[in-house]
Amino acid sequence: MKRTFKIFSGIILIVMAAAGIATSTEYDDLQVKPLTLGRIQMLPVPKGNRNYFFLQAIGNDTVIIIGDFTTMDKRIVYILDKGADNTIDKVVDYYPEYKKMYIRKTSASKYFKQDIAQMKRDIIEGTVFTTSFTDPMYSMRELESVVKDWDEIAIGSDVYGFNVAYRDIDEIDKIAGQFSYGKRAGGYYLLFITNFYKIRAVGEEFPVLKYSVYCKNTNDPVIKETVERLFKYNQPLSSRTK
């Protein structure tokens, strides 16, 4: 999947460059490698105090990041689901303005929920991005809008899954978002990227973190249910040849 996704991303980046779209990779390294407590200290604090949410599942662990910046005490919340079994194993509140970190059982952030499975679904479905003063990230709604009618121009398939380009509504030559999903021997993968979004009277805006979901080699039950839901529209070649 890693090689396939890199090839797909490279093609998309070439298309974007040709279309004159700027791309931000400043925080990509933080999002595509396992998030440790040391690495969360490098996550951004947006100038406009916009919040962000990020779901990462790599191997046996799942992490949810909540960037909660609309209160006096700006914080980044790190939630660890060790073993990817929908159980919260660790909660850390990091206060970037004071460079202080506290390990807790829960977080005082209003966006924190004890139901970690629901938090995962809220990020995947995009619910949290419509109610929490964030960048408007592309989510399951946009992905399903492409795959339910199986737009073959926008969908690329490989042995284990699919890569999907979500085009800007007004300028269809521009790739506004990218998705990838499938299942390999090591587990499921699911990736959601927002390259840019449009705001009237302002034009193109770029999210602080372009990945809202980055999952690979995982058997997290929420990721599994999401990918299997997408497979109902079309099965990858690996399933057809069994």
CYANA upper distance limits for C-alpha pairs under 8 A (distance plus 0.5 A):
  1 MET  CA      5 PHE  CA      6.37
  1 MET  CA    160 TYR  CA      7.97
  1 MET  CA    184 ARG  CA      7.83
  1 MET  CA    189 TYR  CA      8.25
  2 LYS  CA      6 LYS  CA      6.63
  3 ARG  CA      7 ILE  CA      6.77
  4 THR  CA      8 PHE  CA      6.71
  4 THR  CA    158 ASP  CA      8.09
  5 PHE  CA      9 SER  CA      6.42
  5 PHE  CA    163 ASN  CA      7.98
  5 PHE  CA    180 SER  CA      7.73
  6 LYS  CA     10 GLY  CA      6.46
  7 ILE  CA     11 ILE  CA      6.81
  8 PHE  CA     12 ILE  CA      6.76
  8 PHE  CA    163 ASN  CA      7.63
  9 SER  CA     13 LEU  CA      6.53
 10 GLY  CA     14 ILE  CA      6.74
 11 ILE  CA     15 VAL  CA      6.84
 12 ILE  CA     16 MET  CA      6.61
 12 ILE  CA    175 ILE  CA      7.67
 13 LEU  CA     17 ALA  CA      6.50
 13 LEU  CA     23 THR  CA      8.40
 14 ILE  CA     18 ALA  CA      6.68
 15 VAL  CA     19 ALA  CA      6.71
 15 VAL  CA    174 LYS  CA      8.07
 15 VAL  CA    175 ILE  CA      8.31
 16 MET  CA     20 GLY  CA      6.66
 16 MET  CA     21 ILE  CA      5.68
 16 MET  CA     22 ALA  CA      8.02
 16 MET  CA     23 THR  CA      8.47
 16 MET  CA    174 LYS  CA      6.82
 16 MET  CA    175 ILE  CA      7.13
 17 ALA  CA     21 ILE  CA      6.14
 17 ALA  CA     22 ALA  CA      7.60
 19 ALA  CA    173 ASP  CA      7.70
 19 ALA  CA    174 LYS  CA      6.93
 21 ILE  CA    174 LYS  CA      8.21
 23 THR  CA    195 ASN  CA      7.19
 24 SER  CA    195 ASN  CA      8.38
 24 SER  CA    206 PHE  CA      8.22
 24 SER  CA    210 LYS  CA      8.21
 25 THR  CA     29 ASP  CA      8.41
 27 TYR  CA     31 GLN  CA      7.13
 27 TYR  CA     43 LEU  CA      7.93
 27 TYR  CA    209 LEU  CA      7.15
 28 ASP  CA     32 VAL  CA      6.71
 28 ASP  CA    209 LEU  CA      8.29
 28 ASP  CA    210 LYS  CA      8.26
 28 ASP  CA    211 TYR  CA      8.33
 29 ASP  CA     33 LYS  CA      6.74
 30 LEU  CA     34 PRO  CA      8.25
 30 LEU  CA     35 LEU  CA      7.39
 30 LEU  CA     39 ARG  CA      7.34
 30 LEU  CA     42 MET  CA      8.38
 30 LEU  CA     43 LEU  CA      7.95
 31 GLN  CA     35 LEU  CA      7.83
 31 GLN  CA     56 GLN  CA      8.07
 31 GLN  CA    211 TYR  CA      7.49
 31 GLN  CA    214 TYR  CA      7.60
 32 VAL  CA    214 TYR  CA      7.13
 34 PRO  CA     56 GLN  CA      8.36
 34 PRO  CA     58 ILE  CA      7.16
 35 LEU  CA     39 ARG  CA      6.39
 35 LEU  CA     40 ILE  CA      7.10
 35 LEU  CA     63 VAL  CA      7.91
 36 THR  CA     40 ILE  CA      6.91
 37 LEU  CA     41 GLN  CA      7.51
 37 LEU  CA     78 TYR  CA      8.41
 38 GLY  CA     42 MET  CA      8.12
 39 ARG  CA     43 LEU  CA      7.69
 40 ILE  CA     76 ILE  CA      8.21
 40 ILE  CA     78 TYR  CA      8.23
 41 GLN  CA     94 TYR  CA      7.97
 41 GLN  CA     96 PRO  CA      7.50
 41 GLN  CA     99 LYS  CA      8.36
 44 PRO  CA    208 VAL  CA      8.08
 45 VAL  CA     49 ASN  CA      7.55
 45 VAL  CA     67 GLY  CA      8.29
 45 VAL  CA     69 PHE  CA      7.92
 45 VAL  CA     96 PRO  CA      8.22
 46 PRO  CA     50 ARG  CA      6.48
 46 PRO  CA     51 ASN  CA      8.28
 46 PRO  CA     69 PHE  CA      8.50
 46 PRO  CA    208 VAL  CA      7.37
 49 ASN  CA     69 PHE  CA      5.66
 49 ASN  CA     70 THR  CA      6.35
 50 ARG  CA     68 ASP  CA      8.43
 50 ARG  CA     69 PHE  CA      6.90
 50 ARG  CA     70 THR  CA      7.53
 50 ARG  CA    133 PHE  CA      6.34
 50 ARG  CA    134 THR  CA      5.69
 50 ARG  CA    135 ASP  CA      7.59
 51 ASN  CA     66 ILE  CA      8.02
 51 ASN  CA     67 GLY  CA      5.61
 51 ASN  CA     68 ASP  CA      5.69
 51 ASN  CA     69 PHE  CA      6.14
 51 ASN  CA     70 THR  CA      7.58
 51 ASN  CA    132 SER  CA      7.42
 51 ASN  CA    133 PHE  CA      6.42
 51 ASN  CA    134 THR  CA      5.31
 51 ASN  CA    135 ASP  CA      8.16
 52 TYR  CA     65 ILE  CA      8.44
 52 TYR  CA     66 ILE  CA      6.55
 52 TYR  CA     67 GLY  CA      5.38
 52 TYR  CA     68 ASP  CA      7.61
 52 TYR  CA    134 THR  CA      6.05
 52 TYR  CA    135 ASP  CA      7.71
 52 TYR  CA    208 VAL  CA      8.33
 52 TYR  CA    209 LEU  CA      8.03
 53 PHE  CA     64 ILE  CA      7.82
 53 PHE  CA     65 ILE  CA      6.07
 53 PHE  CA     66 ILE  CA      5.26
 53 PHE  CA     67 GLY  CA      6.67
 53 PHE  CA    123 ILE  CA      7.46
 53 PHE  CA    128 VAL  CA      8.43
 53 PHE  CA    212 SER  CA      7.02
 54 PHE  CA     64 ILE  CA      6.24
 54 PHE  CA     65 ILE  CA      5.52
 54 PHE  CA     66 ILE  CA      7.24
 54 PHE  CA    123 ILE  CA      7.73
 54 PHE  CA    211 TYR  CA      7.59
 54 PHE  CA    212 SER  CA      5.23
 54 PHE  CA    213 VAL  CA      6.46
 55 LEU  CA     62 THR  CA      8.02
 55 LEU  CA     63 VAL  CA      6.56
 55 LEU  CA     64 ILE  CA      5.25
 55 LEU  CA     65 ILE  CA      7.05
 55 LEU  CA    120 LYS  CA      7.22
 55 LEU  CA    123 ILE  CA      7.47
 55 LEU  CA    212 SER  CA      6.69
 55 LEU  CA    213 VAL  CA      5.32
 55 LEU  CA    214 TYR  CA      6.85
 55 LEU  CA    215 CYS  CA      8.15
 56 GLN  CA     62 THR  CA      6.22
 56 GLN  CA     63 VAL  CA      5.68
 56 GLN  CA     64 ILE  CA      6.85
 56 GLN  CA    213 VAL  CA      6.46
 56 GLN  CA    214 TYR  CA      5.37
 56 GLN  CA    215 CYS  CA      5.81
 57 ALA  CA     61 ASP  CA      6.32
 57 ALA  CA     62 THR  CA      4.61
 57 ALA  CA     63 VAL  CA      6.70
 57 ALA  CA     84 ALA  CA      8.29
 57 ALA  CA    214 TYR  CA      7.09
 57 ALA  CA    215 CYS  CA      4.89
 57 ALA  CA    216 LYS  CA      6.83
 57 ALA  CA    217 ASN  CA      8.45
 57 ALA  CA    218 THR  CA      6.70
 57 ALA  CA    220 ASP  CA      7.80
 58 ILE  CA     62 THR  CA      7.01
 58 ILE  CA    215 CYS  CA      6.10
 58 ILE  CA    216 LYS  CA      5.69
 58 ILE  CA    217 ASN  CA      6.42
 58 ILE  CA    218 THR  CA      6.26
 59 GLY  CA    187 GLY  CA      8.48
 59 GLY  CA    216 LYS  CA      7.31
 59 GLY  CA    217 ASN  CA      5.60
 59 GLY  CA    218 THR  CA      5.39
 59 GLY  CA    219 ASN  CA      8.26
 60 ASN  CA     82 LYS  CA      7.21
 60 ASN  CA     83 GLY  CA      5.34
 60 ASN  CA     84 ALA  CA      6.36
 60 ASN  CA    218 THR  CA      6.81
 60 ASN  CA    219 ASN  CA      7.99
 60 ASN  CA    220 ASP  CA      8.34
 61 ASP  CA     80 LEU  CA      7.77
 61 ASP  CA     81 ASP  CA      6.42
 61 ASP  CA     82 LYS  CA      5.16
 61 ASP  CA     83 GLY  CA      5.61
 61 ASP  CA     84 ALA  CA      5.65
 61 ASP  CA    218 THR  CA      8.40
 62 THR  CA     80 LEU  CA      6.59
 62 THR  CA     81 ASP  CA      5.51
 62 THR  CA     82 LYS  CA      6.86
 62 THR  CA     83 GLY  CA      7.91
 62 THR  CA     84 ALA  CA      5.89
 62 THR  CA    220 ASP  CA      7.85
 63 VAL  CA     78 TYR  CA      7.45
 63 VAL  CA     79 ILE  CA      6.05
 63 VAL  CA     80 LEU  CA      5.25
 63 VAL  CA     81 ASP  CA      6.59
 64 ILE  CA     77 VAL  CA      8.45
 64 ILE  CA     78 TYR  CA      6.60
 64 ILE  CA     79 ILE  CA      5.61
 64 ILE  CA     80 LEU  CA      7.24
 64 ILE  CA    120 LYS  CA      8.04
 65 ILE  CA     76 ILE  CA      7.43
 65 ILE  CA     77 VAL  CA      6.11
 65 ILE  CA     78 TYR  CA      5.51
 65 ILE  CA     79 ILE  CA      6.95
 66 ILE  CA     76 ILE  CA      6.19
 66 ILE  CA     77 VAL  CA      5.44
 66 ILE  CA     78 TYR  CA      7.30
 66 ILE  CA    111 TYR  CA      8.03
 66 ILE  CA    112 PHE  CA      8.41
 67 GLY  CA     75 ARG  CA      6.81
 67 GLY  CA     76 ILE  CA      5.10
 67 GLY  CA     77 VAL  CA      6.92
 68 ASP  CA     74 LYS  CA      6.48
 68 ASP  CA     75 ARG  CA      5.88
 68 ASP  CA     76 ILE  CA      6.53
 68 ASP  CA     77 VAL  CA      8.04
 68 ASP  CA    109 SER  CA      7.44
 68 ASP  CA    111 TYR  CA      8.28
 69 PHE  CA     73 ASP  CA      7.95
 69 PHE  CA     74 LYS  CA      4.98
 69 PHE  CA     75 ARG  CA      6.74
 70 THR  CA     74 LYS  CA      7.38
 73 ASP  CA     95 TYR  CA      7.59
 74 LYS  CA     95 TYR  CA      6.56
 74 LYS  CA     96 PRO  CA      7.58
 74 LYS  CA     97 GLU  CA      7.72
 75 ARG  CA     93 ASP  CA      6.80
 75 ARG  CA     94 TYR  CA      5.94
 75 ARG  CA     95 TYR  CA      5.07
 75 ARG  CA     96 PRO  CA      6.98
 76 ILE  CA     93 ASP  CA      6.43
 76 ILE  CA     94 TYR  CA      5.60
 76 ILE  CA     95 TYR  CA      6.98
 76 ILE  CA     96 PRO  CA      7.97
 77 VAL  CA     91 VAL  CA      7.59
 77 VAL  CA     92 VAL  CA      6.21
 77 VAL  CA     93 ASP  CA      5.24
 77 VAL  CA     94 TYR  CA      6.78
 77 VAL  CA    107 SER  CA      7.75
 77 VAL  CA    109 SER  CA      8.36
 78 TYR  CA     90 LYS  CA      8.38
 78 TYR  CA     91 VAL  CA      6.19
 78 TYR  CA     92 VAL  CA      5.51
 78 TYR  CA     93 ASP  CA      7.00
 78 TYR  CA     94 TYR  CA      8.33
 79 ILE  CA     88 ILE  CA      7.37
 79 ILE  CA     89 ASP  CA      8.19
 79 ILE  CA     90 LYS  CA      6.35
 79 ILE  CA     91 VAL  CA      5.19
 79 ILE  CA     92 VAL  CA      7.08
 80 LEU  CA     88 ILE  CA      6.47
 80 LEU  CA     89 ASP  CA      6.11
 80 LEU  CA     90 LYS  CA      5.58
 80 LEU  CA     91 VAL  CA      6.97
 81 ASP  CA     85 ASP  CA      7.27
 81 ASP  CA     86 ASN  CA      6.83
 81 ASP  CA     87 THR  CA      6.09
 81 ASP  CA     88 ILE  CA      5.40
 81 ASP  CA     89 ASP  CA      5.95
 81 ASP  CA     90 LYS  CA      7.74
 82 LYS  CA     87 THR  CA      8.08
 82 LYS  CA     88 ILE  CA      7.97
 82 LYS  CA     89 ASP  CA      6.56
 84 ALA  CA    218 THR  CA      8.49
 84 ALA  CA    219 ASN  CA      7.69
 84 ALA  CA    220 ASP  CA      5.37
 84 ALA  CA    221 PRO  CA      7.91
 85 ASP  CA    220 ASP  CA      6.99
 85 ASP  CA    221 PRO  CA      7.53
 86 ASN  CA    116 ILE  CA      6.40
 86 ASN  CA    117 ALA  CA      6.04
 86 ASN  CA    220 ASP  CA      8.26
 86 ASN  CA    221 PRO  CA      8.09
 87 THR  CA    116 ILE  CA      7.28
 88 ILE  CA    114 GLN  CA      8.13
 88 ILE  CA    116 ILE  CA      7.23
 90 LYS  CA    103 ILE  CA      7.74
 90 LYS  CA    104 ARG  CA      7.59
 90 LYS  CA    105 LYS  CA      7.13
 91 VAL  CA    103 ILE  CA      6.38
 91 VAL  CA    104 ARG  CA      5.76
 91 VAL  CA    105 LYS  CA      6.24
 91 VAL  CA    106 THR  CA      6.43
 91 VAL  CA    107 SER  CA      7.28
 92 VAL  CA    101 MET  CA      7.28
 92 VAL  CA    102 TYR  CA      6.05
 92 VAL  CA    103 ILE  CA      4.95
 92 VAL  CA    104 ARG  CA      6.31
 92 VAL  CA    107 SER  CA      7.97
 93 ASP  CA    101 MET  CA      6.22
 93 ASP  CA    102 TYR  CA      5.78
 93 ASP  CA    103 ILE  CA      7.05
 93 ASP  CA    104 ARG  CA      7.87
 93 ASP  CA    107 SER  CA      7.17
 94 TYR  CA     99 LYS  CA      7.58
 94 TYR  CA    100 LYS  CA      6.31
 94 TYR  CA    101 MET  CA      4.82
 94 TYR  CA    102 TYR  CA      6.95
 95 TYR  CA     99 LYS  CA      6.09
 95 TYR  CA    100 LYS  CA      5.80
 95 TYR  CA    101 MET  CA      6.79
 96 PRO  CA    100 LYS  CA      7.32
106 THR  CA    112 PHE  CA      8.24
106 THR  CA    114 GLN  CA      8.16
107 SER  CA    112 PHE  CA      6.71
108 ALA  CA    112 PHE  CA      7.72
113 LYS  CA    118 GLN  CA      8.47
113 LYS  CA    119 MET  CA      7.22
115 ASP  CA    119 MET  CA      7.04
116 ILE  CA    120 LYS  CA      6.79
117 ALA  CA    121 ARG  CA      6.85
117 ALA  CA    222 VAL  CA      7.16
118 GLN  CA    122 ASP  CA      6.51
119 MET  CA    123 ILE  CA      6.96
120 LYS  CA    124 ILE  CA      6.81
120 LYS  CA    222 VAL  CA      7.51
121 ARG  CA    125 GLU  CA      6.26
121 ARG  CA    222 VAL  CA      7.56
122 ASP  CA    126 GLY  CA      6.26
122 ASP  CA    127 THR  CA      5.49
122 ASP  CA    128 VAL  CA      5.96
123 ILE  CA    127 THR  CA      6.99
123 ILE  CA    128 VAL  CA      6.40
123 ILE  CA    129 PHE  CA      7.95
123 ILE  CA    139 SER  CA      8.20
123 ILE  CA    212 SER  CA      7.68
123 ILE  CA    213 VAL  CA      8.13
124 ILE  CA    139 SER  CA      6.40
124 ILE  CA    140 MET  CA      6.44
124 ILE  CA    212 SER  CA      8.39
124 ILE  CA    213 VAL  CA      7.53
125 GLU  CA    139 SER  CA      6.18
125 GLU  CA    140 MET  CA      5.36
125 GLU  CA    141 ARG  CA      7.14
126 GLY  CA    130 THR  CA      7.51
126 GLY  CA    137 MET  CA      7.59
126 GLY  CA    138 TYR  CA      7.63
126 GLY  CA    139 SER  CA      5.53
126 GLY  CA    140 MET  CA      7.12
126 GLY  CA    141 ARG  CA      7.99
127 THR  CA    131 THR  CA      7.50
128 VAL  CA    132 SER  CA      6.48
129 PHE  CA    133 PHE  CA      7.62
129 PHE  CA    134 THR  CA      6.14
129 PHE  CA    135 ASP  CA      7.35
129 PHE  CA    136 PRO  CA      6.21
129 PHE  CA    137 MET  CA      6.94
130 THR  CA    134 THR  CA      8.04
130 THR  CA    136 PRO  CA      7.37
135 ASP  CA    207 PRO  CA      6.19
135 ASP  CA    208 VAL  CA      8.16
136 PRO  CA    197 TYR  CA      7.70
137 MET  CA    193 ILE  CA      8.43
137 MET  CA    194 THR  CA      6.30
137 MET  CA    197 TYR  CA      8.36
137 MET  CA    207 PRO  CA      8.18
137 MET  CA    212 SER  CA      7.63
138 TYR  CA    142 GLU  CA      6.57
138 TYR  CA    143 LEU  CA      8.32
138 TYR  CA    177 GLY  CA      7.01
138 TYR  CA    192 PHE  CA      7.73
138 TYR  CA    193 ILE  CA      7.62
138 TYR  CA    194 THR  CA      6.25
139 SER  CA    143 LEU  CA      6.89
139 SER  CA    192 PHE  CA      7.25
140 MET  CA    144 GLU  CA      6.40
141 ARG  CA    145 SER  CA      6.64
142 GLU  CA    146 VAL  CA      7.23
142 GLU  CA    166 TYR  CA      7.69
143 LEU  CA    147 VAL  CA      6.95
143 LEU  CA    164 VAL  CA      7.95
143 LEU  CA    166 TYR  CA      7.78
143 LEU  CA    179 PHE  CA      7.55
144 GLU  CA    148 LYS  CA      6.02
144 GLU  CA    230 LEU  CA      8.22
145 SER  CA    149 ASP  CA      7.68
146 VAL  CA    150 TRP  CA      6.59
146 VAL  CA    151 ASP  CA      6.31
146 VAL  CA    154 ALA  CA      7.91
146 VAL  CA    155 ILE  CA      8.48
146 VAL  CA    164 VAL  CA      8.27
146 VAL  CA    166 TYR  CA      7.84
147 VAL  CA    151 ASP  CA      6.86
147 VAL  CA    155 ILE  CA      8.17
147 VAL  CA    230 LEU  CA      8.36
147 VAL  CA    233 TYR  CA      7.19
148 LYS  CA    233 TYR  CA      6.65
150 TRP  CA    155 ILE  CA      7.91
150 TRP  CA    233 TYR  CA      8.18
151 ASP  CA    155 ILE  CA      6.71
152 GLU  CA    156 GLY  CA      7.76
154 ALA  CA    164 VAL  CA      6.20
154 ALA  CA    165 ALA  CA      5.58
154 ALA  CA    166 TYR  CA      7.48
155 ILE  CA    162 PHE  CA      7.22
155 ILE  CA    163 ASN  CA      6.28
155 ILE  CA    164 VAL  CA      5.07
155 ILE  CA    165 ALA  CA      6.99
156 GLY  CA    162 PHE  CA      6.17
156 GLY  CA    163 ASN  CA      5.51
156 GLY  CA    164 VAL  CA      6.77
157 SER  CA    161 GLY  CA      6.49
157 SER  CA    162 PHE  CA      4.88
157 SER  CA    163 ASN  CA      6.68
157 SER  CA    236 PRO  CA      7.73
158 ASP  CA    162 PHE  CA      6.54
158 ASP  CA    236 PRO  CA      7.64
158 ASP  CA    237 LEU  CA      7.59
159 VAL  CA    236 PRO  CA      6.58
159 VAL  CA    237 LEU  CA      5.38
159 VAL  CA    238 SER  CA      5.88
160 TYR  CA    182 GLY  CA      5.97
160 TYR  CA    183 LYS  CA      6.05
160 TYR  CA    184 ARG  CA      6.40
160 TYR  CA    236 PRO  CA      6.00
160 TYR  CA    237 LEU  CA      6.90
160 TYR  CA    238 SER  CA      6.04
160 TYR  CA    239 SER  CA      8.48
161 GLY  CA    180 SER  CA      8.02
161 GLY  CA    181 TYR  CA      6.12
161 GLY  CA    182 GLY  CA      4.36
161 GLY  CA    183 LYS  CA      6.91
161 GLY  CA    235 GLN  CA      8.22
161 GLY  CA    236 PRO  CA      5.51
161 GLY  CA    237 LEU  CA      8.08
162 PHE  CA    180 SER  CA      6.23
162 PHE  CA    181 TYR  CA      6.11
162 PHE  CA    182 GLY  CA      6.82
162 PHE  CA    236 PRO  CA      7.74
163 ASN  CA    178 GLN  CA      7.97
163 ASN  CA    179 PHE  CA      6.24
163 ASN  CA    180 SER  CA      4.87
163 ASN  CA    181 TYR  CA      7.21
164 VAL  CA    178 GLN  CA      6.29
164 VAL  CA    179 PHE  CA      5.45
164 VAL  CA    180 SER  CA      6.62
165 ALA  CA    175 ILE  CA      6.75
165 ALA  CA    176 ALA  CA      8.27
165 ALA  CA    177 GLY  CA      6.63
165 ALA  CA    178 GLN  CA      5.32
165 ALA  CA    179 PHE  CA      7.01
166 TYR  CA    175 ILE  CA      6.33
166 TYR  CA    176 ALA  CA      6.30
166 TYR  CA    177 GLY  CA      5.35
166 TYR  CA    178 GLN  CA      6.40
166 TYR  CA    179 PHE  CA      8.33
167 ARG  CA    171 GLU  CA      7.97
167 ARG  CA    172 ILE  CA      5.73
167 ARG  CA    173 ASP  CA      7.47
167 ARG  CA    174 LYS  CA      6.26
167 ARG  CA    175 ILE  CA      5.03
167 ARG  CA    176 ALA  CA      5.77
167 ARG  CA    177 GLY  CA      7.29
168 ASP  CA    172 ILE  CA      5.66
168 ASP  CA    173 ASP  CA      7.96
168 ASP  CA    174 LYS  CA      6.20
168 ASP  CA    175 ILE  CA      6.58
168 ASP  CA    176 ALA  CA      5.75
175 ILE  CA    195 ASN  CA      7.89
176 ALA  CA    194 THR  CA      6.80
176 ALA  CA    195 ASN  CA      5.70
176 ALA  CA    196 PHE  CA      5.84
176 ALA  CA    197 TYR  CA      7.06
177 GLY  CA    192 PHE  CA      8.08
177 GLY  CA    193 ILE  CA      5.95
177 GLY  CA    194 THR  CA      5.00
177 GLY  CA    195 ASN  CA      5.83
177 GLY  CA    196 PHE  CA      7.66
178 GLN  CA    191 LEU  CA      8.40
178 GLN  CA    192 PHE  CA      6.59
178 GLN  CA    193 ILE  CA      5.52
178 GLN  CA    194 THR  CA      7.15
178 GLN  CA    195 ASN  CA      8.12
179 PHE  CA    190 LEU  CA      7.99
179 PHE  CA    191 LEU  CA      5.92
179 PHE  CA    192 PHE  CA      5.26
179 PHE  CA    193 ILE  CA      6.75
180 SER  CA    189 TYR  CA      7.99
180 SER  CA    190 LEU  CA      6.13
180 SER  CA    191 LEU  CA      5.55
180 SER  CA    192 PHE  CA      7.38
181 TYR  CA    188 TYR  CA      8.05
181 TYR  CA    189 TYR  CA      5.80
181 TYR  CA    190 LEU  CA      4.87
181 TYR  CA    191 LEU  CA      6.92
181 TYR  CA    227 VAL  CA      6.91
182 GLY  CA    188 TYR  CA      6.31
182 GLY  CA    189 TYR  CA      5.91
182 GLY  CA    190 LEU  CA      7.29
182 GLY  CA    227 VAL  CA      6.89
182 GLY  CA    236 PRO  CA      8.02
183 LYS  CA    187 GLY  CA      6.14
183 LYS  CA    188 TYR  CA      4.70
183 LYS  CA    189 TYR  CA      6.50
183 LYS  CA    227 VAL  CA      8.42
184 ARG  CA    188 TYR  CA      6.69
184 ARG  CA    189 TYR  CA      8.30
184 ARG  CA    217 ASN  CA      7.81
185 ALA  CA    217 ASN  CA      8.47
186 GLY  CA    217 ASN  CA      5.26
186 GLY  CA    218 THR  CA      7.52
187 GLY  CA    216 LYS  CA      7.48
187 GLY  CA    217 ASN  CA      4.65
187 GLY  CA    218 THR  CA      5.17
187 GLY  CA    219 ASN  CA      5.96
188 TYR  CA    215 CYS  CA      8.08
188 TYR  CA    216 LYS  CA      6.40
188 TYR  CA    217 ASN  CA      5.86
188 TYR  CA    218 THR  CA      5.65
188 TYR  CA    219 ASN  CA      6.57
188 TYR  CA    223 ILE  CA      7.55
188 TYR  CA    224 LYS  CA      6.85
188 TYR  CA    227 VAL  CA      7.83
189 TYR  CA    214 TYR  CA      8.36
189 TYR  CA    215 CYS  CA      5.62
189 TYR  CA    216 LYS  CA      4.56
189 TYR  CA    217 ASN  CA      6.53
189 TYR  CA    218 THR  CA      7.21
189 TYR  CA    223 ILE  CA      8.13
189 TYR  CA    227 VAL  CA      8.33
190 LEU  CA    213 VAL  CA      7.39
190 LEU  CA    214 TYR  CA      6.67
190 LEU  CA    215 CYS  CA      5.55
190 LEU  CA    216 LYS  CA      7.01
190 LEU  CA    223 ILE  CA      7.61
190 LEU  CA    227 VAL  CA      7.71
191 LEU  CA    211 TYR  CA      7.90
191 LEU  CA    212 SER  CA      8.35
191 LEU  CA    213 VAL  CA      5.67
191 LEU  CA    214 TYR  CA      5.18
191 LEU  CA    215 CYS  CA      6.61
192 PHE  CA    211 TYR  CA      6.25
192 PHE  CA    212 SER  CA      6.26
192 PHE  CA    213 VAL  CA      5.49
192 PHE  CA    214 TYR  CA      7.20
193 ILE  CA    210 LYS  CA      5.89
193 ILE  CA    211 TYR  CA      5.07
193 ILE  CA    212 SER  CA      6.89
193 ILE  CA    213 VAL  CA      7.87
194 THR  CA    206 PHE  CA      8.45
194 THR  CA    207 PRO  CA      7.57
194 THR  CA    210 LYS  CA      5.57
194 THR  CA    211 TYR  CA      7.01
194 THR  CA    212 SER  CA      8.22
195 ASN  CA    206 PHE  CA      7.00
195 ASN  CA    207 PRO  CA      7.88
195 ASN  CA    210 LYS  CA      6.68
196 PHE  CA    204 GLU  CA      6.74
196 PHE  CA    205 GLU  CA      6.06
196 PHE  CA    206 PHE  CA      5.13
196 PHE  CA    207 PRO  CA      7.14
197 TYR  CA    204 GLU  CA      6.14
197 TYR  CA    205 GLU  CA      5.94
197 TYR  CA    206 PHE  CA      7.01
197 TYR  CA    207 PRO  CA      8.46
198 LYS  CA    202 VAL  CA      8.16
198 LYS  CA    203 GLY  CA      5.83
198 LYS  CA    204 GLU  CA      5.14
198 LYS  CA    205 GLU  CA      6.57
199 ILE  CA    203 GLY  CA      5.68
199 ILE  CA    204 GLU  CA      6.90
199 ILE  CA    205 GLU  CA      7.51
206 PHE  CA    210 LYS  CA      8.27
215 CYS  CA    223 ILE  CA      8.33
218 THR  CA    223 ILE  CA      8.16
219 ASN  CA    223 ILE  CA      7.52
219 ASN  CA    224 LYS  CA      6.62
220 ASP  CA    224 LYS  CA      6.59
221 PRO  CA    225 GLU  CA      6.58
222 VAL  CA    226 THR  CA      6.68
223 ILE  CA    227 VAL  CA      6.70
224 LYS  CA    228 GLU  CA      6.53
225 GLU  CA    229 ARG  CA      6.48
226 THR  CA    230 LEU  CA      6.88
227 VAL  CA    231 PHE  CA      6.67
228 GLU  CA    232 LYS  CA      7.12
229 ARG  CA    233 TYR  CA      8.29
230 LEU  CA    234 ASN  CA      7.82
231 PHE  CA    235 GLN  CA      5.56
231 PHE  CA    236 PRO  CA      7.95
235 GLN  CA    239 SER  CA      6.72
235 GLN  CA    240 ARG  CA      7.31
236 PRO  CA    240 ARG  CA      7.17
237 LEU  CA    241 THR  CA      6.77
238 SER  CA    242 LYS  CA      7.27
